[in-house]
Amino acid sequence: MKSKIPVILLACGSFNPITNMHMRLFEVARDHLHQTGRYQVIEGIMSPVNDNYGKKGLVSARHRIAMAKLALETSDWIRVDPWESEQDTWTETVKVLRHHYNESLRLLWSKEEFMQKKYPTQRSAGDPLSCQHPVLPELKLLCGADFLQTFKTPNLWKEEDIQEIVEKFGLVCISRAGSDPSQYIKDSALLTQFQHNIFLVKEWIQNEISATQIRSALCRGLSVKYLLPDSVIAYIAQHNIYTEESERRNEGDLLQPLKLHSTGVTPLSD
């Protein structure tokens, strides 16, 4: 029987704050990949964006990491990773993917070396403990389907980065109401070329929780119970994170990628 391909799902974003929808995306994606019969999802990683990204209302990564850790205490396979948020400045998504892929390989070979030392006399081609040819994991970027539309935003992405993401890593896109991801693919020659590496997943139980709307409700003193984990709600209240003042943070600023890519970059062609 052919071994299933191990997959790590990576979600990059603000998580400002983390919501039940963010966690739900991982569950839906894992179900879909398992149902193909080809993949075994071994881990999910949330990577909150760096504070220097420049998004309006973005609170400190220290708080966003803490809230994600609290929310994910109920998961036995998804974790939050602070690497991206701890860099000196904003890091391109493709570099975040490279980092986590290299980390997964490092851990794999470390485990292989451990097994070789622990069972030095049991390493044979027919031995079940033998890992002479371990199946290399794949790392896929998990996103909402409307994420594909951002590829067309001038200066938001470098075309070579888009190609590396869809060609080397791949995307798992969860559909949301009002989005047509298949049309986004058809409208792009590049995405069409690598559509075999883009998994479009239908979420039959519609979940339209918006972190922006949640922040708005919090600023108005309205209840957000059952939209966020109780532990996250308690943390927000304890630290008084979301206020009218916090919502004005970075107001009028350009996103960091728009600043960096605003000159000499050819946008993704249709």
Steps between C-alpha positions, in 0.01 A plus 500: 500500500641837399584728791291811541677831454541686830374858481553804721242777468627855552269799541647850490298800605428765758291286740384829648345336696495127432141384445318170490499536121880504485514168681212359298696554175759251617242234580325536164831487311616191686173317429528580129861386465432179691201425278723505193666186636843639405590718797541481876494838673755486780501857626337840474691823556365852553753772423387848615637783291771738620395828664668692217254370242314830535141376502245733655404399853777241533580451869831377637613152396561432869124510556410321175740215580368471856138488383579236238677284758196519727262415215707205383519335840201295382682371189733202496647577156494877437754734658596866475855580393653841589791490252344735243388750762845501665692610191642853484244599241221363283594180317363394161264202518720292272791542744278387786412189299867432428586532869236255618575254221869501589409455867284198415791342310739573784270327747453205265874440461557549872245226566667280238841543663349417841346178365828396339684544830230329707460198269839466326465124447141504381541717192421285202296544185224271628496623858191701599722733701705585195466859380757486224257677269265703720207665328578870487224723637324759288422846631187669368372853557152500651276794419151623430404484134490878470874491563548408133351834402778686683749366245351749253552802727776710341825504700366279778685192373808432289414269213799274568376457858153401381651245264718348773204477738269322256768291325723387787260503796136515393185655639200368688222756457179484703197653328305786652163647405521733202839381377567303183852357530473299181442824308804659665705210367353525151579872491870438562728318256744426783240355736350299214842351423534371855135437583582134569675626814209716618241315708159669503301387802132562558396583855143376513438654841531869423710691749541869426654620826708809427780613731436858382134479602596341831734790578222742411264321739760504777553874455124547544492287814293228331518128576718278283431182694489184281696682228832469684617246757412610853870504592567754224206718606633500856848595381366789292303632797793460739739695277242740348648429157239617251400863536421792272863603544635160394277505193670820386843340509672515158207705367592645162816289469580285199546128560869413513495292177341791313781725620768252396352394166370837380780548247634278227265208557278351231165388648361153433376486143154375413 
